Amino acid sequence: MFKSLLNKGKDLTLSLAIKKVINKKIEKFGEISKLDFNTNTKTIDIEVELKGENKILKIFVDQYEIKEENSRHYLIINHIKSSKEWLTSLLEEYVNNENFEVPSEYVKILKAVI
């Protein structure tokens, strides 16, 4: 039970940090209203409120991994889908299996939760 609570705390810390970073980058388009990392199942659940849209965009990452290479850390998304069919196709084409570098200022948080 203690380990479960610890994992939930780590997941929440990671989720809040990543949400803050992404929201700064997308503020002119909208904002992430929900971002939940689950480090046990390696999943991410995201809800985005886009400006000019009535419905929340949902994105679900079924499998991700974190890798370190040459002192750099990367997030790799292995399977992703969204509530929009066209966006799922786009994400599968351009996001699946790509390396997204984690900014150095967030590596400490990342190492604490993985």
N, C-alpha and C positions, 0 to 999 in steps of 0.2 A: 504494500500500500504506500509506504514512504517513497519507494522508487517511482511509482506512478505519479504521485504528487510532484516529485522533483522533475520528472519528465514534462509534466504539464506546465510547470513554471518555466522551464527552459524553452519549451515551444512558444509560450506566450511572450517571453523576452525576445526571441528571434522574430516572431510575427510582428511585434510592435516596431522593432528596429527596421525591418525590411519595409513595412507599410509606410513608415515615416520617409524613408529614402525615395520610394517609388512615388508617393504623393507629391513630393517636391518636384519630381521630374514631369509629372503628368497634370499638374494643377490647372493648366489652361484647357485641358480636355475633360477633366472630371476628377474624381477621387476614389480611392479604394475605401470602401466602407467596411469590408471584412477581409482579413487575410489570416488564415489559420494554417500554420505548419504543424505537421505531425511527424516528429523525427523517428517514431517507432515504425510507422507504416510507410514512411517516405512519401507522404502525400501533402498537397497544398490545396486549400479551398479558398477561392478568391471571389469577391463580389465587387463590381466597379459601378459607380454611379457616374455616367457620362453626361456632360452638359448637352441639353437639347433632346435627351432620350427619356422616355417615360418608364422604361423597364430597366431593371438592374441587369447588367451583364455578368454572367457567372462563368468562371473559368475553374477547371479542376485539373490538377496535375496528379496523375495516377502513380507516377514513379519518378523520383529525382535522385540524384547522387551529388555528393560534394567530393571534389578531388583536388589534391595539391600537386602542383607541378612547377618545378623551378622556383620555389618559395612563393608561388601565386596560388590563389584558391579560386576554384571555379564551381559554379552551379550548372549541372547538366540535367536538362529535362528530357526524360525518356518517353513519356507519353502524356499528352495534353489534349483536353477537349474544352469546348465552351457551349454556352446556351444558343449560340448562333452557328448554324451549319457552315456558312461561308467562312467564318472566323476560325472554326475548327480546322478546316482545310488549309487555311493560311498558316495557322500555328503549327500544324503537322509538317508543312513544307519548310518553314523558316525558323522554327524554334526547337523542334524535336532534335535531340542529340547534338545540339550546339553548346559550346562552352561559353558561359557568361561569367566574366571575371568579377569576383567579389571585391569591392573597393577596400583598400588596405585598412582604412579606419574601422571597418566592420569585421575584419578577420578575428579579432580578439573575442568578440561576441560569438561569432560562428564557432570558434574552437571551444568555447565554454559550453556550447549546447550539443555538439556532436561527439 
